[in-house]
């Protein structure tokens, strides 16, 4: 799966990019028909809830799967968004593999 990583309002370091790519490579096993994915990492001003936002979109035939998470660290936000995507992928497979 082709993964694009975009960082908004900051420059992502190589370690964060490699972390995101490794997580997406593991997710690739669950959805075979995905054509691509996009990860958008943003900084926000709200420090109480967490100011790091990760939005992950997977392009799949018939549907786009999207998850967003707000946490204290980008790694935690990516993990949470991927967990939400796993649930969406299960529903996607049930719908399209009948």
Phi and psi restraints in degrees (range 20) as a CNS / XPLOR table:
assign (resid 1 and name C) (resid 2 and name N)
       (resid 2 and name CA) (resid 2 and name C) 1.0 -82.7 20.0 2
assign (resid 2 and name N) (resid 2 and name CA)
       (resid 2 and name C) (resid 3 and name N) 1.0 120.5 20.0 2
assign (resid 2 and name C) (resid 3 and name N)
       (resid 3 and name CA) (resid 3 and name C) 1.0 -113.2 20.0 2
assign (resid 3 and name N) (resid 3 and name CA)
       (resid 3 and name C) (resid 4 and name N) 1.0 125.0 20.0 2
assign (resid 3 and name C) (resid 4 and name N)
       (resid 4 and name CA) (resid 4 and name C) 1.0 -105.5 20.0 2
assign (resid 4 and name N) (resid 4 and name CA)
       (resid 4 and name C) (resid 5 and name N) 1.0 134.4 20.0 2
assign (resid 4 and name C) (resid 5 and name N)
       (resid 5 and name CA) (resid 5 and name C) 1.0 -119.0 20.0 2
assign (resid 5 and name N) (resid 5 and name CA)
       (resid 5 and name C) (resid 6 and name N) 1.0 126.8 20.0 2
assign (resid 5 and name C) (resid 6 and name N)
       (resid 6 and name CA) (resid 6 and name C) 1.0 -124.7 20.0 2
assign (resid 6 and name N) (resid 6 and name CA)
       (resid 6 and name C) (resid 7 and name N) 1.0 132.0 20.0 2
assign (resid 6 and name C) (resid 7 and name N)
       (resid 7 and name CA) (resid 7 and name C) 1.0 -114.2 20.0 2
assign (resid 7 and name N) (resid 7 and name CA)
       (resid 7 and name C) (resid 8 and name N) 1.0 131.8 20.0 2
assign (resid 7 and name C) (resid 8 and name N)
       (resid 8 and name CA) (resid 8 and name C) 1.0 -110.1 20.0 2
assign (resid 8 and name N) (resid 8 and name CA)
       (resid 8 and name C) (resid 9 and name N) 1.0 129.8 20.0 2
assign (resid 8 and name C) (resid 9 and name N)
       (resid 9 and name CA) (resid 9 and name C) 1.0 70.6 20.0 2
assign (resid 9 and name N) (resid 9 and name CA)
       (resid 9 and name C) (resid 10 and name N) 1.0 12.7 20.0 2
assign (resid 9 and name C) (resid 10 and name N)
       (resid 10 and name CA) (resid 10 and name C) 1.0 -165.2 20.0 2
assign (resid 10 and name N) (resid 10 and name CA)
       (resid 10 and name C) (resid 11 and name N) 1.0 167.3 20.0 2
assign (resid 10 and name C) (resid 11 and name N)
       (resid 11 and name CA) (resid 11 and name C) 1.0 -105.5 20.0 2
assign (resid 11 and name N) (resid 11 and name CA)
       (resid 11 and name C) (resid 12 and name N) 1.0 119.3 20.0 2
assign (resid 11 and name C) (resid 12 and name N)
       (resid 12 and name CA) (resid 12 and name C) 1.0 -72.8 20.0 2
assign (resid 12 and name N) (resid 12 and name CA)
       (resid 12 and name C) (resid 13 and name N) 1.0 136.3 20.0 2
assign (resid 12 and name C) (resid 13 and name N)
       (resid 13 and name CA) (resid 13 and name C) 1.0 -80.4 20.0 2
assign (resid 13 and name N) (resid 13 and name CA)
       (resid 13 and name C) (resid 14 and name N) 1.0 166.0 20.0 2
assign (resid 13 and name C) (resid 14 and name N)
       (resid 14 and name CA) (resid 14 and name C) 1.0 -62.6 20.0 2
assign (resid 14 and name N) (resid 14 and name CA)
       (resid 14 and name C) (resid 15 and name N) 1.0 -35.4 20.0 2
assign (resid 14 and name C) (resid 15 and name N)
       (resid 15 and name CA) (resid 15 and name C) 1.0 -63.0 20.0 2
assign (resid 15 and name N) (resid 15 and name CA)
       (resid 15 and name C) (resid 16 and name N) 1.0 -41.9 20.0 2
assign (resid 15 and name C) (resid 16 and name N)
       (resid 16 and name CA) (resid 16 and name C) 1.0 -67.3 20.0 2
assign (resid 16 and name N) (resid 16 and name CA)
       (resid 16 and name C) (resid 17 and name N) 1.0 -40.3 20.0 2
assign (resid 16 and name C) (resid 17 and name N)
       (resid 17 and name CA) (resid 17 and name C) 1.0 -63.9 20.0 2
assign (resid 17 and name N) (resid 17 and name CA)
       (resid 17 and name C) (resid 18 and name N) 1.0 -43.9 20.0 2
assign (resid 17 and name C) (resid 18 and name N)
       (resid 18 and name CA) (resid 18 and name C) 1.0 -64.4 20.0 2
assign (resid 18 and name N) (resid 18 and name CA)
       (resid 18 and name C) (resid 19 and name N) 1.0 -38.4 20.0 2
assign (resid 18 and name C) (resid 19 and name N)
       (resid 19 and name CA) (resid 19 and name C) 1.0 -60.4 20.0 2
assign (resid 19 and name N) (resid 19 and name CA)
       (resid 19 and name C) (resid 20 and name N) 1.0 -47.7 20.0 2
assign (resid 19 and name C) (resid 20 and name N)
       (resid 20 and name CA) (resid 20 and name C) 1.0 -63.8 20.0 2
assign (resid 20 and name N) (resid 20 and name CA)
       (resid 20 and name C) (resid 21 and name N) 1.0 -42.2 20.0 2
assign (resid 20 and name C) (resid 21 and name N)
       (resid 21 and name CA) (resid 21 and name C) 1.0 -65.3 20.0 2
assign (resid 21 and name N) (resid 21 and name CA)
       (resid 21 and name C) (resid 22 and name N) 1.0 -37.8 20.0 2
assign (resid 21 and name C) (resid 22 and name N)
       (resid 22 and name CA) (resid 22 and name C) 1.0 -65.8 20.0 2
assign (resid 22 and name N) (resid 22 and name CA)
       (resid 22 and name C) (resid 23 and name N) 1.0 -40.9 20.0 2
assign (resid 22 and name C) (resid 23 and name N)
       (resid 23 and name CA) (resid 23 and name C) 1.0 -65.4 20.0 2
assign (resid 23 and name N) (resid 23 and name CA)
       (resid 23 and name C) (resid 24 and name N) 1.0 -40.1 20.0 2
assign (resid 23 and name C) (resid 24 and name N)
       (resid 24 and name CA) (resid 24 and name C) 1.0 -69.8 20.0 2
assign (resid 24 and name N) (resid 24 and name CA)
       (resid 24 and name C) (resid 25 and name N) 1.0 -32.2 20.0 2
assign (resid 24 and name C) (resid 25 and name N)
       (resid 25 and name CA) (resid 25 and name C) 1.0 -63.8 20.0 2
assign (resid 25 and name N) (resid 25 and name CA)
       (resid 25 and name C) (resid 26 and name N) 1.0 -38.1 20.0 2
assign (resid 25 and name C) (resid 26 and name N)
       (resid 26 and name CA) (resid 26 and name C) 1.0 -68.2 20.0 2
assign (resid 26 and name N) (resid 26 and name CA)
       (resid 26 and name C) (resid 27 and name N) 1.0 -36.8 20.0 2
assign (resid 26 and name C) (resid 27 and name N)
       (resid 27 and name CA) (resid 27 and name C) 1.0 -69.9 20.0 2
assign (resid 27 and name N) (resid 27 and name CA)
       (resid 27 and name C) (resid 28 and name N) 1.0 -25.3 20.0 2
assign (resid 27 and name C) (resid 28 and name N)
       (resid 28 and name CA) (resid 28 and name C) 1.0 -60.9 20.0 2
assign (resid 28 and name N) (resid 28 and name CA)
       (resid 28 and name C) (resid 29 and name N) 1.0 -27.6 20.0 2
assign (resid 28 and name C) (resid 29 and name N)
       (resid 29 and name CA) (resid 29 and name C) 1.0 -66.4 20.0 2
assign (resid 29 and name N) (resid 29 and name CA)
       (resid 29 and name C) (resid 30 and name N) 1.0 -27.7 20.0 2
assign (resid 29 and name C) (resid 30 and name N)
       (resid 30 and name CA) (resid 30 and name C) 1.0 -81.2 20.0 2
assign (resid 30 and name N) (resid 30 and name CA)
       (resid 30 and name C) (resid 31 and name N) 1.0 -29.5 20.0 2
assign (resid 30 and name C) (resid 31 and name N)
       (resid 31 and name CA) (resid 31 and name C) 1.0 -127.9 20.0 2
assign (resid 31 and name N) (resid 31 and name CA)
       (resid 31 and name C) (resid 32 and name N) 1.0 107.2 20.0 2
assign (resid 31 and name C) (resid 32 and name N)
       (resid 32 and name CA) (resid 32 and name C) 1.0 -81.3 20.0 2
assign (resid 32 and name N) (resid 32 and name CA)
       (resid 32 and name C) (resid 33 and name N) 1.0 -29.5 20.0 2
assign (resid 32 and name C) (resid 33 and name N)
       (resid 33 and name CA) (resid 33 and name C) 1.0 -89.5 20.0 2
assign (resid 33 and name N) (resid 33 and name CA)
       (resid 33 and name C) (resid 34 and name N) 1.0 7.2 20.0 2
assign (resid 33 and name C) (resid 34 and name N)
       (resid 34 and name CA) (resid 34 and name C) 1.0 -68.6 20.0 2
assign (resid 34 and name N) (resid 34 and name CA)
       (resid 34 and name C) (resid 35 and name N) 1.0 137.3 20.0 2
assign (resid 34 and name C) (resid 35 and name N)
       (resid 35 and name CA) (resid 35 and name C) 1.0 -95.7 20.0 2
assign (resid 35 and name N) (resid 35 and name CA)
       (resid 35 and name C) (resid 36 and name N) 1.0 -24.1 20.0 2
assign (resid 35 and name C) (resid 36 and name N)
       (resid 36 and name CA) (resid 36 and name C) 1.0 -175.5 20.0 2
assign (resid 36 and name N) (resid 36 and name CA)
       (resid 36 and name C) (resid 37 and name N) 1.0 171.6 20.0 2
assign (resid 36 and name C) (resid 37 and name N)
       (resid 37 and name CA) (resid 37 and name C) 1.0 -147.0 20.0 2
assign (resid 37 and name N) (resid 37 and name CA)
       (resid 37 and name C) (resid 38 and name N) 1.0 154.8 20.0 2
assign (resid 37 and name C) (resid 38 and name N)
       (resid 38 and name CA) (resid 38 and name C) 1.0 -135.4 20.0 2
assign (resid 38 and name N) (resid 38 and name CA)
       (resid 38 and name C) (resid 39 and name N) 1.0 131.8 20.0 2
assign (resid 38 and name C) (resid 39 and name N)
       (resid 39 and name CA) (resid 39 and name C) 1.0 -115.4 20.0 2
assign (resid 39 and name N) (resid 39 and name CA)
       (resid 39 and name C) (resid 40 and name N) 1.0 125.2 20.0 2
assign (resid 39 and name C) (resid 40 and name N)
       (resid 40 and name CA) (resid 40 and name C) 1.0 -114.3 20.0 2
assign (resid 40 and name N) (resid 40 and name CA)
       (resid 40 and name C) (resid 41 and name N) 1.0 120.0 20.0 2
assign (resid 40 and name C) (resid 41 and name N)
       (resid 41 and name CA) (resid 41 and name C) 1.0 -107.9 20.0 2
assign (resid 41 and name N) (resid 41 and name CA)
       (resid 41 and name C) (resid 42 and name N) 1.0 125.7 20.0 2
assign (resid 41 and name C) (resid 42 and name N)
       (resid 42 and name CA) (resid 42 and name C) 1.0 -129.3 20.0 2
assign (resid 42 and name N) (resid 42 and name CA)
       (resid 42 and name C) (resid 43 and name N) 1.0 149.9 20.0 2
assign (resid 42 and name C) (resid 43 and name N)
       (resid 43 and name CA) (resid 43 and name C) 1.0 -101.0 20.0 2
assign (resid 43 and name N) (resid 43 and name CA)
       (resid 43 and name C) (resid 44 and name N) 1.0 138.9 20.0 2
assign (resid 43 and name C) (resid 44 and name N)
       (resid 44 and name CA) (resid 44 and name C) 1.0 -123.6 20.0 2
assign (resid 44 and name N) (resid 44 and name CA)
       (resid 44 and name C) (resid 45 and name N) 1.0 166.5 20.0 2
assign (resid 44 and name C) (resid 45 and name N)
       (resid 45 and name CA) (resid 45 and name C) 1.0 -86.7 20.0 2
assign (resid 45 and name N) (resid 45 and name CA)
       (resid 45 and name C) (resid 46 and name N) 1.0 -15.3 20.0 2
assign (resid 45 and name C) (resid 46 and name N)
       (resid 46 and name CA) (resid 46 and name C) 1.0 -80.8 20.0 2
assign (resid 46 and name N) (resid 46 and name CA)
       (resid 46 and name C) (resid 47 and name N) 1.0 99.8 20.0 2
assign (resid 46 and name C) (resid 47 and name N)
       (resid 47 and name CA) (resid 47 and name C) 1.0 -81.9 20.0 2
assign (resid 47 and name N) (resid 47 and name CA)
       (resid 47 and name C) (resid 48 and name N) 1.0 -17.9 20.0 2
assign (resid 47 and name C) (resid 48 and name N)
       (resid 48 and name CA) (resid 48 and name C) 1.0 -66.6 20.0 2
assign (resid 48 and name N) (resid 48 and name CA)
       (resid 48 and name C) (resid 49 and name N) 1.0 -49.5 20.0 2
assign (resid 48 and name C) (resid 49 and name N)
       (resid 49 and name CA) (resid 49 and name C) 1.0 -84.0 20.0 2
assign (resid 49 and name N) (resid 49 and name CA)
       (resid 49 and name C) (resid 50 and name N) 1.0 -15.2 20.0 2
assign (resid 49 and name C) (resid 50 and name N)
       (resid 50 and name CA) (resid 50 and name C) 1.0 116.3 20.0 2
assign (resid 50 and name N) (resid 50 and name CA)
       (resid 50 and name C) (resid 51 and name N) 1.0 131.3 20.0 2
assign (resid 50 and name C) (resid 51 and name N)
       (resid 51 and name CA) (resid 51 and name C) 1.0 -103.8 20.0 2
assign (resid 51 and name N) (resid 51 and name CA)
       (resid 51 and name C) (resid 52 and name N) 1.0 10.0 20.0 2
assign (resid 51 and name C) (resid 52 and name N)
       (resid 52 and name CA) (resid 52 and name C) 1.0 -108.6 20.0 2
assign (resid 52 and name N) (resid 52 and name CA)
       (resid 52 and name C) (resid 53 and name N) 1.0 123.9 20.0 2
assign (resid 52 and name C) (resid 53 and name N)
       (resid 53 and name CA) (resid 53 and name C) 1.0 -119.2 20.0 2
assign (resid 53 and name N) (resid 53 and name CA)
       (resid 53 and name C) (resid 54 and name N) 1.0 130.7 20.0 2
assign (resid 53 and name C) (resid 54 and name N)
       (resid 54 and name CA) (resid 54 and name C) 1.0 -120.0 20.0 2
assign (resid 54 and name N) (resid 54 and name CA)
       (resid 54 and name C) (resid 55 and name N) 1.0 124.3 20.0 2
assign (resid 54 and name C) (resid 55 and name N)
       (resid 55 and name CA) (resid 55 and name C) 1.0 -117.8 20.0 2
assign (resid 55 and name N) (resid 55 and name CA)
       (resid 55 and name C) (resid 56 and name N) 1.0 125.5 20.0 2
assign (resid 55 and name C) (resid 56 and name N)
       (resid 56 and name CA) (resid 56 and name C) 1.0 -120.2 20.0 2
assign (resid 56 and name N) (resid 56 and name CA)
       (resid 56 and name C) (resid 57 and name N) 1.0 128.5 20.0 2
assign (resid 56 and name C) (resid 57 and name N)
       (resid 57 and name CA) (resid 57 and name C) 1.0 -122.8 20.0 2
assign (resid 57 and name N) (resid 57 and name CA)
       (resid 57 and name C) (resid 58 and name N) 1.0 128.4 20.0 2
assign (resid 57 and name C) (resid 58 and name N)
       (resid 58 and name CA) (resid 58 and name C) 1.0 -111.6 20.0 2
assign (resid 58 and name N) (resid 58 and name CA)
       (resid 58 and name C) (resid 59 and name N) 1.0 126.9 20.0 2
assign (resid 58 and name C) (resid 59 and name N)
       (resid 59 and name CA) (resid 59 and name C) 1.0 -86.4 20.0 2
assign (resid 59 and name N) (resid 59 and name CA)
       (resid 59 and name C) (resid 60 and name N) 1.0 115.6 20.0 2
assign (resid 59 and name C) (resid 60 and name N)
       (resid 60 and name CA) (resid 60 and name C) 1.0 -129.2 20.0 2
assign (resid 60 and name N) (resid 60 and name CA)
       (resid 60 and name C) (resid 61 and name N) 1.0 149.6 20.0 2
assign (resid 60 and name C) (resid 61 and name N)
       (resid 61 and name CA) (resid 61 and name C) 1.0 -58.9 20.0 2
assign (resid 61 and name N) (resid 61 and name CA)
       (resid 61 and name C) (resid 62 and name N) 1.0 125.6 20.0 2
assign (resid 61 and name C) (resid 62 and name N)
       (resid 62 and name CA) (resid 62 and name C) 1.0 91.7 20.0 2
assign (resid 62 and name N) (resid 62 and name CA)
       (resid 62 and name C) (resid 63 and name N) 1.0 -21.1 20.0 2
assign (resid 62 and name C) (resid 63 and name N)
       (resid 63 and name CA) (resid 63 and name C) 1.0 -157.0 20.0 2
assign (resid 63 and name N) (resid 63 and name CA)
       (resid 63 and name C) (resid 64 and name N) 1.0 153.2 20.0 2
assign (resid 63 and name C) (resid 64 and name N)
       (resid 64 and name CA) (resid 64 and name C) 1.0 -110.6 20.0 2
assign (resid 64 and name N) (resid 64 and name CA)
       (resid 64 and name C) (resid 65 and name N) 1.0 130.0 20.0 2
assign (resid 64 and name C) (resid 65 and name N)
       (resid 65 and name CA) (resid 65 and name C) 1.0 -98.9 20.0 2
assign (resid 65 and name N) (resid 65 and name CA)
       (resid 65 and name C) (resid 66 and name N) 1.0 124.7 20.0 2
assign (resid 65 and name C) (resid 66 and name N)
       (resid 66 and name CA) (resid 66 and name C) 1.0 -130.3 20.0 2
assign (resid 66 and name N) (resid 66 and name CA)
       (resid 66 and name C) (resid 67 and name N) 1.0 134.4 20.0 2
assign (resid 66 and name C) (resid 67 and name N)
       (resid 67 and name CA) (resid 67 and name C) 1.0 -139.0 20.0 2
assign (resid 67 and name N) (resid 67 and name CA)
       (resid 67 and name C) (resid 68 and name N) 1.0 142.6 20.0 2
assign (resid 67 and name C) (resid 68 and name N)
       (resid 68 and name CA) (resid 68 and name C) 1.0 -132.1 20.0 2
assign (resid 68 and name N) (resid 68 and name CA)
       (resid 68 and name C) (resid 69 and name N) 1.0 142.0 20.0 2
assign (resid 68 and name C) (resid 69 and name N)
       (resid 69 and name CA) (resid 69 and name C) 1.0 -141.5 20.0 2
assign (resid 69 and name N) (resid 69 and name CA)
       (resid 69 and name C) (resid 70 and name N) 1.0 144.0 20.0 2
assign (resid 69 and name C) (resid 70 and name N)
       (resid 70 and name CA) (resid 70 and name C) 1.0 -122.2 20.0 2
assign (resid 70 and name N) (resid 70 and name CA)
       (resid 70 and name C) (resid 71 and name N) 1.0 121.0 20.0 2
assign (resid 70 and name C) (resid 71 and name N)
       (resid 71 and name CA) (resid 71 and name C) 1.0 -143.5 20.0 2
assign (resid 71 and name N) (resid 71 and name CA)
       (resid 71 and name C) (resid 72 and name N) 1.0 -177.3 20.0 2
assign (resid 71 and name C) (resid 72 and name N)
       (resid 72 and name CA) (resid 72 and name C) 1.0 -78.3 20.0 2
assign (resid 72 and name N) (resid 72 and name CA)
       (resid 72 and name C) (resid 73 and name N) 1.0 -27.9 20.0 2
assign (resid 72 and name C) (resid 73 and name N)
       (resid 73 and name CA) (resid 73 and name C) 1.0 -128.1 20.0 2
assign (resid 73 and name N) (resid 73 and name CA)
       (resid 73 and name C) (resid 74 and name N) 1.0 154.9 20.0 2
assign (resid 73 and name C) (resid 74 and name N)
       (resid 74 and name CA) (resid 74 and name C) 1.0 -66.8 20.0 2
assign (resid 74 and name N) (resid 74 and name CA)
       (resid 74 and name C) (resid 75 and name N) 1.0 -36.1 20.0 2
assign (resid 74 and name C) (resid 75 and name N)
       (resid 75 and name CA) (resid 75 and name C) 1.0 -61.3 20.0 2
assign (resid 75 and name N) (resid 75 and name CA)
       (resid 75 and name C) (resid 76 and name N) 1.0 -44.5 20.0 2
assign (resid 75 and name C) (resid 76 and name N)
       (resid 76 and name CA) (resid 76 and name C) 1.0 -66.3 20.0 2
assign (resid 76 and name N) (resid 76 and name CA)
       (resid 76 and name C) (resid 77 and name N) 1.0 -39.5 20.0 2
assign (resid 76 and name C) (resid 77 and name N)
       (resid 77 and name CA) (resid 77 and name C) 1.0 -64.6 20.0 2
assign (resid 77 and name N) (resid 77 and name CA)
       (resid 77 and name C) (resid 78 and name N) 1.0 -40.4 20.0 2
assign (resid 77 and name C) (resid 78 and name N)
       (resid 78 and name CA) (resid 78 and name C) 1.0 -65.3 20.0 2
assign (resid 78 and name N) (resid 78 and name CA)
       (resid 78 and name C) (resid 79 and name N) 1.0 -44.6 20.0 2
assign (resid 78 and name C) (resid 79 and name N)
       (resid 79 and name CA) (resid 79 and name C) 1.0 -59.2 20.0 2
assign (resid 79 and name N) (resid 79 and name CA)
       (resid 79 and name C) (resid 80 and name N) 1.0 -45.4 20.0 2
assign (resid 79 and name C) (resid 80 and name N)
       (resid 80 and name CA) (resid 80 and name C) 1.0 -64.9 20.0 2
assign (resid 80 and name N) (resid 80 and name CA)
       (resid 80 and name C) (resid 81 and name N) 1.0 -41.9 20.0 2
assign (resid 80 and name C) (resid 81 and name N)
       (resid 81 and name CA) (resid 81 and name C) 1.0 -65.8 20.0 2
assign (resid 81 and name N) (resid 81 and name CA)
       (resid 81 and name C) (resid 82 and name N) 1.0 -37.6 20.0 2
assign (resid 81 and name C) (resid 82 and name N)
       (resid 82 and name CA) (resid 82 and name C) 1.0 -68.1 20.0 2
assign (resid 82 and name N) (resid 82 and name CA)
       (resid 82 and name C) (resid 83 and name N) 1.0 -37.4 20.0 2
assign (resid 82 and name C) (resid 83 and name N)
       (resid 83 and name CA) (resid 83 and name C) 1.0 -60.8 20.0 2
assign (resid 83 and name N) (resid 83 and name CA)
       (resid 83 and name C) (resid 84 and name N) 1.0 -41.3 20.0 2
assign (resid 83 and name C) (resid 84 and name N)
       (resid 84 and name CA) (resid 84 and name C) 1.0 -65.8 20.0 2
assign (resid 84 and name N) (resid 84 and name CA)
       (resid 84 and name C) (resid 85 and name N) 1.0 -38.0 20.0 2
assign (resid 84 and name C) (resid 85 and name N)
       (resid 85 and name CA) (resid 85 and name C) 1.0 -65.8 20.0 2
assign (resid 85 and name N) (resid 85 and name CA)
       (resid 85 and name C) (resid 86 and name N) 1.0 -35.4 20.0 2
assign (resid 85 and name C) (resid 86 and name N)
       (resid 86 and name CA) (resid 86 and name C) 1.0 -59.8 20.0 2
assign (resid 86 and name N) (resid 86 and name CA)
       (resid 86 and name C) (resid 87 and name N) 1.0 -40.7 20.0 2
assign (resid 86 and name C) (resid 87 and name N)
       (resid 87 and name CA) (resid 87 and name C) 1.0 -65.8 20.0 2
assign (resid 87 and name N) (resid 87 and name CA)
       (resid 87 and name C) (resid 88 and name N) 1.0 -40.6 20.0 2
assign (resid 87 and name C) (resid 88 and name N)
       (resid 88 and name CA) (resid 88 and name C) 1.0 -65.5 20.0 2
assign (resid 88 and name N) (resid 88 and name CA)
       (resid 88 and name C) (resid 89 and name N) 1.0 -37.2 20.0 2
assign (resid 88 and name C) (resid 89 and name N)
       (resid 89 and name CA) (resid 89 and name C) 1.0 -64.6 20.0 2
assign (resid 89 and name N) (resid 89 and name CA)
       (resid 89 and name C) (resid 90 and name N) 1.0 -39.5 20.0 2
assign (resid 89 and name C) (resid 90 and name N)
       (resid 90 and name CA) (resid 90 and name C) 1.0 -60.6 20.0 2
assign (resid 90 and name N) (resid 90 and name CA)
       (resid 90 and name C) (resid 91 and name N) 1.0 -44.8 20.0 2
assign (resid 90 and name C) (resid 91 and name N)
       (resid 91 and name CA) (resid 91 and name C) 1.0 -66.0 20.0 2
assign (resid 91 and name N) (resid 91 and name CA)
       (resid 91 and name C) (resid 92 and name N) 1.0 -37.8 20.0 2
assign (resid 91 and name C) (resid 92 and name N)
       (resid 92 and name CA) (resid 92 and name C) 1.0 -62.0 20.0 2
assign (resid 92 and name N) (resid 92 and name CA)
       (resid 92 and name C) (resid 93 and name N) 1.0 -44.7 20.0 2
assign (resid 92 and name C) (resid 93 and name N)
       (resid 93 and name CA) (resid 93 and name C) 1.0 -64.4 20.0 2
assign (resid 93 and name N) (resid 93 and name CA)
       (resid 93 and name C) (resid 94 and name N) 1.0 -40.7 20.0 2
assign (resid 93 and name C) (resid 94 and name N)
       (resid 94 and name CA) (resid 94 and name C) 1.0 -61.6 20.0 2
assign (resid 94 and name N) (resid 94 and name CA)
       (resid 94 and name C) (resid 95 and name N) 1.0 -39.4 20.0 2
assign (resid 94 and name C) (resid 95 and name N)
       (resid 95 and name CA) (resid 95 and name C) 1.0 -71.6 20.0 2
assign (resid 95 and name N) (resid 95 and name CA)
       (resid 95 and name C) (resid 96 and name N) 1.0 -41.2 20.0 2
assign (resid 95 and name C) (resid 96 and name N)
       (resid 96 and name CA) (resid 96 and name C) 1.0 -101.6 20.0 2
assign (resid 96 and name N) (resid 96 and name CA)
       (resid 96 and name C) (resid 97 and name N) 1.0 -7.4 20.0 2
assign (resid 96 and name C) (resid 97 and name N)
       (resid 97 and name CA) (resid 97 and name C) 1.0 -105.3 20.0 2
assign (resid 97 and name N) (resid 97 and name CA)
       (resid 97 and name C) (resid 98 and name N) 1.0 22.2 20.0 2
